Amino acid sequence: MTGELITVAVPKGRLLDEASALFEQALGVSPKALLSGTRRLAADAPQAGLRFISIRAADVASYVEHGAASVGVAGLDVLREEPRDLYEPLDLGIGRCAVIVAWPRGMKPLAKGVAPRIATKYTNLASRHFAARGLPAEIIHLHGSIEVAPSLGLADGIVDITETGETLKANGLVVEETVLDVSARLIVNRVALKLHAERLRRLIDALRRVVPGSGPEGR
């Protein structure tokens, strides 16, 4: 394929394997294979008209929103924590997990009128969740090791992401409710969608064909 390559931002970490499998099924190119064995963070697939860049999962949406990449793969937790001006044409059905509220097992109810302290990296999701329920909460922002916050007396409970719940159990925590069911979405820069409408439509359609049960989903 000739012409300008369309840049696709793929996340490092566990999502890369699943995203690579989808791209290989849909287009015959694997971002993981192209990027493996090299320190370079970009690799071209000219036969598909694509350039893949490998970046932190939390940064994919920023790269796409600001036009450094035309397309990206991002978890719904990232997209809803900090809303972006992006087109979300497809739920890829990968990276399934959930943002949850969890409390220490056997925790006694807090005194009436006492706002719980909630440790989380999802400060906006947590704030909106408790506000929607009319429950005041003190949100404590952490970057990691969130599960240990209650046992160390930093927080009463947590809002965090979980896949199997095993880490929560290991730290004496019990899931009380789900804030957000999460899977990875294909995201597209709105300007790029106008400039490369036909090529991006073909890319989206190719991926949609290999995602079981997928259908139109945009905003």
C-alpha positions as CSV (number, residue, x, y, z in Angstrom):
1,M,0.0,0.0,0.0
2,T,1.4,3.4,-1.0
3,G,0.9,6.8,0.7
4,E,1.2,8.1,4.2
5,L,1.3,5.5,6.9
6,I,-1.5,5.7,9.5
7,T,-0.1,5.7,13.1
8,V,-1.6,3.3,15.5
9,A,-0.8,3.6,19.3
10,V,-0.8,0.3,21.0
11,P,-0.4,-0.1,24.8
12,K,2.5,-1.9,26.4
13,G,1.8,-4.6,28.9
14,R,-0.9,-7.3,28.9
15,L,-3.1,-5.6,26.3
16,L,-0.4,-5.8,23.7
17,D,-0.8,-9.6,23.2
18,E,-4.5,-9.4,22.8
19,A,-4.5,-6.3,20.5
20,S,-1.7,-7.9,18.4
21,A,-3.8,-11.0,17.9
22,L,-6.7,-8.9,16.6
23,F,-4.6,-6.9,14.2
24,E,-3.0,-10.1,12.9
25,Q,-6.4,-11.7,12.3
26,A,-7.8,-8.6,10.7
27,L,-4.9,-7.3,8.7
28,G,-2.2,-9.9,8.8
29,V,0.2,-7.8,10.8
30,S,1.2,-8.2,14.5
31,P,2.4,-5.1,16.4
32,K,4.0,-7.3,19.0
33,A,6.0,-9.2,16.4
34,L,7.1,-6.0,14.6
35,L,8.2,-4.3,17.9
36,S,9.8,-7.4,19.6
37,G,13.6,-7.7,19.8
38,T,14.2,-4.0,19.3
39,R,14.5,-1.0,21.6
40,R,12.6,1.2,19.0
41,L,9.1,2.2,20.0
42,A,7.9,2.4,16.5
43,A,7.6,-0.1,13.7
44,D,6.2,0.1,10.2
45,A,3.9,-2.3,8.4
46,P,3.8,-0.7,4.9
47,Q,1.9,-3.6,3.4
48,A,-1.0,-2.6,5.7
49,G,-0.4,1.1,5.5
50,L,0.2,1.3,9.2
51,R,2.9,2.5,11.7
52,F,2.7,1.1,15.2
53,I,4.0,2.9,18.2
54,S,4.3,1.3,21.6
55,I,3.5,3.5,24.6
56,R,2.2,3.3,28.2
57,A,-1.5,2.3,28.3
58,A,-2.4,5.5,30.3
59,D,-0.9,7.7,27.5
60,V,-2.6,6.2,24.4
61,A,-5.6,8.4,24.6
62,S,-3.5,11.6,24.9
63,Y,-1.4,10.6,21.8
64,V,-4.6,10.0,19.8
65,E,-6.5,13.1,21.0
66,H,-3.6,15.4,20.1
67,G,-2.9,13.8,16.8
68,A,0.5,12.1,17.4
69,A,-1.4,8.9,16.5
70,S,-4.5,8.6,14.4
71,V,-5.8,5.4,16.0
72,G,-5.2,3.7,19.4
73,V,-6.2,0.9,21.7
74,A,-7.3,2.1,25.2
75,G,-9.1,0.7,28.2
76,L,-12.5,2.1,29.0
77,D,-11.3,2.9,32.5
78,V,-8.7,5.3,31.1
79,L,-11.3,6.9,28.7
80,R,-13.9,7.4,31.4
81,E,-11.5,8.6,34.1
82,E,-10.5,11.5,32.0
83,P,-12.9,12.1,29.1
84,R,-11.4,13.0,25.8
85,D,-12.6,14.3,22.5
86,L,-12.3,11.1,20.6
87,Y,-14.3,8.8,18.3
88,E,-14.9,5.3,19.8
89,P,-16.1,3.2,17.0
90,L,-15.5,-0.3,18.4
91,D,-15.4,-2.2,21.6
92,L,-12.6,-4.7,20.9
93,G,-13.7,-7.1,23.6
94,I,-10.2,-7.5,25.0
95,G,-8.7,-6.6,28.4
96,R,-11.8,-7.3,30.2
97,C,-11.8,-6.4,33.9
98,A,-13.7,-4.0,36.2
99,V,-13.3,-0.9,38.4
100,I,-14.7,-1.9,41.8
101,V,-15.3,-0.6,45.3
102,A,-13.7,-2.9,47.9
103,W,-13.6,-2.9,51.7
104,P,-11.7,-4.9,54.3
105,R,-13.4,-8.2,55.1
106,G,-15.4,-7.9,58.3
107,M,-15.1,-4.1,58.4
108,K,-17.5,-2.5,60.9
109,P,-19.8,0.2,59.5
110,L,-18.5,3.8,59.9
111,A,-20.2,6.1,62.3
112,K,-23.2,7.9,60.8
113,G,-22.0,11.1,59.1
114,V,-18.4,10.0,58.8
115,A,-17.2,10.2,55.2
116,P,-15.1,7.1,54.2
117,R,-11.6,7.6,53.0
118,I,-11.2,6.0,49.6
119,A,-7.7,5.2,48.1
120,T,-7.6,5.1,44.3
121,K,-5.8,6.1,41.2
122,Y,-9.3,6.7,39.7
123,T,-10.1,9.9,41.5
124,N,-12.7,11.1,39.0
125,L,-14.5,7.8,38.6
126,A,-14.5,7.4,42.4
127,S,-15.8,10.9,43.0
128,R,-18.5,10.6,40.5
129,H,-19.5,7.1,41.8
130,F,-20.0,8.2,45.4
131,A,-21.5,11.6,44.4
132,A,-24.1,9.8,42.3
133,R,-25.1,7.8,45.4
134,G,-25.2,10.8,47.6
135,L,-22.4,9.5,49.7
136,P,-19.7,11.9,50.8
137,A,-16.2,10.4,50.5
138,E,-12.6,11.6,51.0
139,I,-10.7,10.6,47.9
140,I,-7.0,9.8,48.4
141,H,-5.0,9.7,45.2
142,L,-2.4,6.9,44.9
143,H,-0.4,5.7,41.9
144,G,0.0,2.1,43.1
145,S,-0.1,-0.4,45.9
146,I,-3.7,0.6,46.5
147,E,-4.8,-2.7,48.0
148,V,-2.6,-2.2,51.1
149,A,-4.0,1.2,51.9
150,P,-6.8,0.0,54.3
151,S,-4.5,-2.4,56.2
152,L,-2.0,0.4,56.8
153,G,-4.7,2.7,58.0
154,L,-4.5,5.2,55.1
155,A,-8.0,4.5,53.8
156,D,-11.2,2.7,54.8
157,G,-11.7,1.3,51.3
158,I,-10.5,1.4,47.8
159,V,-11.6,1.9,44.2
160,D,-9.4,-0.1,41.9
161,I,-9.3,-2.2,38.8
162,T,-9.4,-6.0,39.1
163,E,-9.5,-8.9,36.7
164,T,-9.7,-12.0,38.9
165,G,-10.0,-10.5,42.4
166,E,-7.2,-12.7,43.7
167,T,-5.0,-9.7,44.8
168,L,-7.9,-8.2,46.6
169,K,-8.5,-11.4,48.5
170,A,-4.8,-11.8,49.3
171,N,-5.0,-8.3,51.0
172,G,-8.2,-9.1,53.0
173,L,-10.5,-7.1,50.8
174,V,-14.0,-7.9,49.6
175,V,-15.7,-6.4,46.5
176,E,-18.9,-4.5,47.3
177,E,-19.9,-3.1,44.0
178,T,-18.8,-2.5,40.4
179,V,-18.1,1.1,39.3
180,L,-17.4,0.3,35.7
181,D,-17.1,-2.8,33.5
182,V,-14.0,-2.4,31.4
183,S,-12.8,-3.6,28.0
184,A,-10.4,-2.0,25.5
185,R,-11.8,0.3,22.8
186,L,-10.6,1.3,19.4
187,I,-10.2,5.1,19.5
188,V,-9.8,7.5,16.6
189,N,-8.6,11.1,16.3
190,R,-11.5,13.1,14.9
191,V,-9.4,15.2,12.5
192,A,-7.7,12.0,11.2
193,L,-11.2,10.6,10.6
194,K,-11.9,13.4,8.2
195,L,-8.5,13.3,6.5
196,H,-8.4,9.5,6.1
197,A,-12.0,8.6,6.1
198,E,-11.9,5.7,3.7
199,R,-8.8,4.1,5.0
200,L,-9.9,4.4,8.6
201,R,-13.3,3.0,7.7
202,R,-11.6,0.0,6.1
203,L,-9.4,-0.5,9.2
204,I,-12.4,-0.3,11.6
205,D,-14.4,-2.7,9.4
206,A,-11.5,-5.2,9.3
207,L,-11.2,-5.2,13.1
208,R,-15.0,-5.4,13.5
209,R,-15.1,-8.6,11.5
210,V,-12.8,-10.4,13.9
211,V,-14.4,-9.1,17.1
212,P,-17.1,-11.6,18.2
213,G,-20.5,-10.1,18.5
214,S,-19.3,-6.6,17.6
215,G,-21.6,-3.9,16.3
216,P,-21.6,-0.2,15.6
217,E,-20.6,1.8,18.7
218,G,-19.6,5.4,18.3
219,R,-19.8,8.7,20.0
